[in-house]
Structure formats: structure tokens, C-alpha cells
């Protein structure tokens, strides 16, 4: 795995780094992509980005149910997600419906 240069939101120079780790709704570095790990219903903010990535780890059933509910919420507010999941060979496969 390669290292991806990043800074925290409040770090000096974070507006110039390609990746900011943050819990703020601020596109400080004018990024084209956002990676989120929980439901964010601010469509005005999400529309600032070319692509939104929602990541999760299916470690237990309650997390899977929460993510499935969020998947449905995103569908209702007009986001058309793709689910990408690694298959047994380690290759990413795309699904049109939420399948874990």
C-alpha cells in the first residue's frame, strides 16, 4: 500500500494538501472528491464534489443495517450510488443494489 499525503483540518497548510481528514463541512482544499463514513444529508455541501465515496466495514449486522438505511436515504435524496465490493479474488465488483 502506498502512502497518501494528508493533513488534519486544523493543520498548517491543510488547504494545500490533496487529502484533509476532517469532521467539518468545508471544502478547504477545493477537492473534487469526498470520502464520508456516516450519513450526511447536506446535499448543497455534497454537490460541491464531483464524486462522493461512502465507506464502511461490514463488521457486524448493526453496521450493515445502518449503512443499508443510509443507502436508501441517499437514493431518496437523488444520489445514485454504486456499491463496490471485493470478491473472493480480491477484485472490485460493482452492484446496483445494496448487497453485502
C-alpha positions in Angstrom: 0.0 0.0 0.0 1.3 3.4 -0.9 1.3 6.4 1.4 -1.2 9.2 0.6 -0.1 12.6 1.8 -2.7 14.1 4.1 -3.2 16.6 7.0 -5.8 17.2 9.6 -8.3 20.1 9.0 -6.6 22.4 11.5 -3.0 21.6 10.5 -1.0 24.4 9.0 -1.0 24.1 5.2 -4.0 21.8 5.1 -5.6 23.9 2.4 -2.8 22.9 0.1 -2.7 19.2 0.8 -4.5 16.8 -1.5 -6.2 15.0 1.4 -7.7 16.5 4.6 -9.1 14.4 7.4 -11.9 16.4 8.9 -15.3 16.4 10.5 -16.0 19.9 9.2 -18.3 20.7 6.2 -15.8 22.9 4.5 -14.1 22.1 1.2 -10.9 23.9 2.4 -8.6 22.4 -0.3 -11.2 22.7 -3.1 -11.2 18.9 -3.5 -13.2 17.2 -6.3 -13.8 14.1 -4.2 -15.1 13.5 -0.6 -15.0 10.3 1.4 -17.5 10.0 4.2 -18.1 7.3 6.8 -21.6 8.3 8.1 -24.8 9.7 6.6 -24.5 13.3 5.6 -27.8 14.8 4.4 -26.4 18.2 3.3 -27.0 17.9 -0.4 -25.7 21.5 -1.0 -22.4 20.6 0.5 -22.2 17.2 -1.2 -23.0 18.8 -4.6 -19.6 20.7 -4.3 -17.9 17.4 -5.1 -17.6 15.6 -8.4 -17.7 12.2 -6.5 -18.7 11.1 -3.1 -17.4 7.9 -1.5 -19.3 6.4 1.4 -17.1 3.8 3.1 -17.9 1.2 5.7 -16.6 -2.0 7.1 -19.3 -4.7 7.4 -18.0 -6.0 10.8 -21.4 -6.7 12.3 -25.1 -6.8 11.4 -26.0 -3.5 13.1 -23.4 -1.6 11.0 -24.7 -3.3 7.8 -28.3 -2.3 8.7 -27.3 1.3 9.4 -25.4 1.5 6.1 -28.3 -0.1 4.2 -30.7 2.5 5.7 -28.3 5.3 4.7 -28.1 3.8 1.2 -31.8 4.1 0.9 -31.8 7.7 2.3 -29.2 8.7 -0.4 -31.4 7.1 -3.1 -34.4 9.2 -1.9 -32.4 12.5 -2.0 -31.3 11.9 -5.5 -27.9 10.3 -5.2 -27.4 7.3 -7.3 -24.7 5.2 -5.7 -22.8 2.2 -6.9 -21.8 -0.4 -4.4 -18.3 -1.7 -4.9 -17.3 -4.8 -3.1 -14.2 -7.0 -3.2 -14.9 -10.5 -4.5 -13.1 -13.6 -3.2 -10.3 -13.0 -5.7 -9.7 -9.5 -4.3 -11.1 -7.8 -7.4 -13.7 -5.0 -7.0 -17.1 -5.8 -8.4 -19.9 -3.3 -8.9 -23.5 -3.8 -7.7 -26.6 -1.7 -8.5 -28.4 -2.7 -5.3 -27.2 -2.8 -1.7 -25.9 -6.4 -1.3 -23.5 -7.5 1.3 
